């Protein structure tokens, strides 16, 4: 997901049929946090731990193949090495834990949150909580959150909220081929520039990015990464709907998510607690449902 030069004229050939609009990026799209300078990394064992933690985030599948067997790395989703406003930044994360998470109904420590990403977004397995890898990751999170006091709330954290729109997966299919496939591959299986978006080496159905609203906002405010074109809100929902309707790995135990019975409306799988409650109104949007076993 690195920036690469492209030939704009060639890219835009035939795109009017896809309704691509040339317009300014969303507000804050280019924003970046002020983070400690490289020179502020201390010498000695702590500095080595911080640098190794950053390297693990940069090269996750190569450095931790037993725990991250997918083709994704942590910085595939945490843009600009976790420092981009509106791009799932990691700045301030260290200061936000412990926190309650309704997805598992527990008070989570930072170690819990990291391992949740390994199990879901990286479709892998949890790190030992007291091992060197976990300690180094937390050392890096603490370093880039320096000066941010609890509860760690910062402007630009997470993703901007979009008004929900019904996805047109047919339009999303065309948009994907014209705009996204050049980096993520025509069949969504990734290239040397960007990771796979579906298939066995992508994130699984339990990942946060497998939710429509999350994926649409990420696409709208961060993709395409070279900003040759800028999608509208509707186009972002269309592409997200198409991508999430493609096959991807399952997540065992997903039915136990949101034990309080209150899953968000864009969760594309049933949960046990929600089934036990009184029937709720239908979701406001027709949501694409990922199919772990094959094509929809």
Beta strands, then each sheet from edge to edge (+ up, - down):
strand 1: 99-101
strand 2: 106-108
sheet 1: 1+ 2-
end
